[in-house]
């Protein structure tokens, strides 16, 4: 299993555009890809579901962990991190 910690810098957090970008990236892979969030990262959302990502309620300044587990986890994690960070980059203040 691979993971990467990310602080959400976009002023709107994870809203429809970043959730869609992350979900589309995750759907390309067979690995299980999750977004861990919450005070102690005790909650998770599947990255293959836009609704699950939106329900997480991740806001600007929140730190999340993306995890990938499976045969293509290295590539999956790299693409999902890029999809998430690129989709909120234009919203940073």
C-alpha positions as CSV (number, residue, x, y, z in Angstrom):
1,X,0.0,0.0,0.0
2,X,1.2,3.5,-0.9
3,X,0.0,6.8,0.6
4,X,0.5,10.5,0.4
5,X,-0.5,13.3,2.7
6,X,-1.9,16.4,1.0
7,X,-3.1,19.7,2.5
8,X,-6.0,21.1,0.5
9,X,-5.1,24.7,-0.5
10,X,-8.0,25.5,-2.8
11,X,-10.4,28.0,-1.2
12,X,-13.4,25.9,-1.9
13,X,-12.0,22.6,-0.7
14,X,-13.0,19.4,-2.5
15,X,-16.1,20.5,-4.4
16,X,-17.5,19.1,-7.7
17,X,-14.6,19.9,-10.0
18,X,-11.8,18.3,-7.9
19,X,-14.0,15.4,-6.9
20,X,-14.8,14.7,-10.5
21,X,-11.1,15.0,-11.5
22,X,-10.0,12.6,-8.7
23,X,-12.8,10.1,-9.4
24,X,-12.0,10.0,-13.2
25,X,-8.4,9.4,-12.4
26,X,-9.1,6.7,-9.9
27,X,-11.5,4.8,-12.2
28,X,-8.6,4.1,-14.6
29,X,-7.0,1.8,-12.1
30,X,-7.8,-1.6,-10.5
31,X,-6.3,-0.6,-7.2
32,X,-8.4,0.4,-4.2
33,X,-8.0,4.1,-3.8
34,X,-9.2,6.0,-0.7
35,X,-9.3,9.4,0.7
36,X,-8.7,9.4,4.5
37,X,-9.9,12.5,6.3
38,X,-11.0,13.7,9.7
39,X,-9.2,14.6,12.9
40,X,-7.1,11.4,13.1
41,X,-7.8,10.3,9.5
42,X,-10.5,7.9,10.9
43,X,-12.9,8.5,8.1
44,X,-12.6,7.5,4.5
45,X,-14.2,7.9,1.1
46,X,-13.7,5.8,-2.0
47,X,-12.0,7.9,-4.7
48,X,-14.0,6.1,-7.4
49,X,-17.2,7.8,-6.3
50,X,-17.8,11.6,-6.7
51,X,-20.7,11.4,-4.2
52,X,-18.4,9.8,-1.6
53,X,-15.8,12.4,-2.1
54,X,-18.3,15.3,-1.9
55,X,-19.8,13.8,1.3
56,X,-16.4,14.0,3.0
57,X,-16.8,17.7,3.3
58,X,-13.1,18.5,3.0
59,X,-12.4,22.2,3.3
60,X,-9.5,24.6,2.6
61,X,-6.7,23.9,5.0
62,X,-7.7,20.3,5.8
63,X,-5.1,17.6,5.4
64,X,-6.1,14.4,3.8
65,X,-4.3,11.1,3.0
66,X,-4.7,9.4,-0.4
67,X,-4.0,5.7,-0.3
68,X,-3.7,3.2,-3.1
69,X,-3.6,-0.6,-2.7
70,X,-3.3,-3.0,-5.5
71,X,-1.3,-4.1,-8.6
72,X,-1.1,-0.6,-10.1
73,X,-0.9,1.3,-6.8
74,X,2.2,3.3,-7.7
75,X,0.8,4.7,-10.9
76,X,-2.7,5.1,-9.4
77,X,-1.5,7.2,-6.5
78,X,0.7,9.4,-8.6
79,X,-2.1,10.2,-11.1
80,X,-4.7,10.7,-8.3
81,X,-2.5,13.1,-6.4
82,X,-1.8,15.1,-9.6
83,X,-5.5,15.2,-10.5
84,X,-6.5,16.5,-7.0
85,X,-3.7,19.0,-6.7
86,X,-4.1,20.3,-10.3
87,X,-7.8,20.7,-10.0
88,X,-7.6,23.0,-7.0
89,X,-4.4,24.9,-8.0
90,X,-6.2,27.7,-9.7
91,X,-8.3,28.4,-6.6
92,X,-5.4,29.0,-4.2
93,X,-5.2,32.4,-2.6
